[in-house]
Amino acid sequence: MTDVSEASAPVPLTEERRIVTAIPGPKSRALHERRLAVVAAGVSSALPVYIERAHGAILVDVDGNQFIDLGAGIGVTTIGHTDEAVVSAASAQLAQVTHTAFGITPYEPYVRVAELLAEHTPGDHAKKSLLVNSGAEAVENGVKIARKFTGRRGVAVLDHAFHGRTNLAMTMTFKSMPYKAGFGPFAPEVYRAPGSYPFRDGLSGTEAAAHTIAYLEKTVGPSDLACLVVEPIQGEGGFMVPADGYLPALQEWCSTHGIVFIADEIQSGMGRTGRYFASEHFGLVPDLVLTAKGIAGGLPLAGVTGRSEIMDAAHAGGLGGTFGGNPVSCAAAIAVFERIEQHNLLAEAQRIEATLKPELLNLQQKYGVIGDVRGIGAMLAIELVEPGSTTPLPEAVNSIVAFAAQQGVLLLSAGTWGNVLRFLPSLAISDDLLGQAVRVLDDALAAL
């Protein structure tokens, strides 16, 4: 007689891709039918396979299919799914204190996360932090603090930026569909300027910065700007790495005019690029740094970290929130910082770039639709265009994503025109898995 527990035991998770059903499989299709009845249509999914387990760089769906994950939950599980140290730290904290509200009765893990952020964000000046729940909440609070400190209202952002889906954050976001269409009225006093997009504008960093600054000086004027919010490497907009000298020139202009320079490192921070923060690649020391995504290994946590005199501008009670800096999430974040240090995970991001980027460049030589290969560390992308032009090819990206899913590789799209494939693997991914993913990508490009 078969033991029931043995019969129902899941197949062990191995570090390989394995497709055993159609994609999506029958159990995923059944779950999707349930979902359609009760989940709002606006909450979409790129691939309707329902994940049951995950570890490292592998996702396992309810049908037993195993996928190489090149998205890491949109850059969240940077150190790997279900990292043992994160699971252990969160589990231990869960059994001690799950919630008190830091604004009512505080606790040590929140303080420790603030200490770690002060230590690892760029610059050796005195810093303080506010912990919140999500990237959009960090953006909103960063702007709020900058306005309080400067006494000004204007907020400057760049073309192709993505800063979130809450009211102010979606106003700051560049792309209308799907993030803004029909959701107005939008927040006032947000000013958008051209940025640096070397593949498309052909400008040097100095030229692009002059263009940005001239635009802002003409359309709003520096004396009315509280802050300039920039992604050192743009995320949803398409992983654009600005031309050399662009960001330092913007920061110098901000410093000259008393404008708070805010680095939105929500997607690019926490070791993603081979440094703790992408700002370090450009010699930036932002006034405020926004973190989220990878900071807590998959648990909801975000932060605003900055110069003490700016952070202290808000009056007592002016900052906070019920769940911000939840102790379980804070325990996980402490484990993430420790994991990065103890296992030299910054070097792992550099390894991924050294392994994956040459392969993408080789594919660019082979396929004319790859107009640009860009990125730093484990934050890489290819932009697909009509060969010999900059005309976007979003349909090619959609085809590649669908093809790869059938072969057990999860890819994410990005870009203002939806024509960018972004690669955000966890730092736990092996060279072998990267090689398998590249071979699938090669086949997908050939199938175009």
Beta strands, then each sheet from edge to edge (+ up, - down):
strand 1: 51-55
strand 2: 58-61
strand 3: 66-69
strand 4: 127-132
strand 5: 154-158
strand 6: 190-193
strand 7: 225-230
strand 8: 260-264
strand 9: 288-291
strand 10: 302-307
strand 11: 370-376
strand 12: 379-384
strand 13: 409-410
strand 14: 412-414
strand 15: 420-423
sheet 1: 1+ 2- 3+ 13+
sheet 2: 4+ 10- 9+ 8+ 7+ 5+ 6+
sheet 3: 11+ 12- 15+ 14-
end
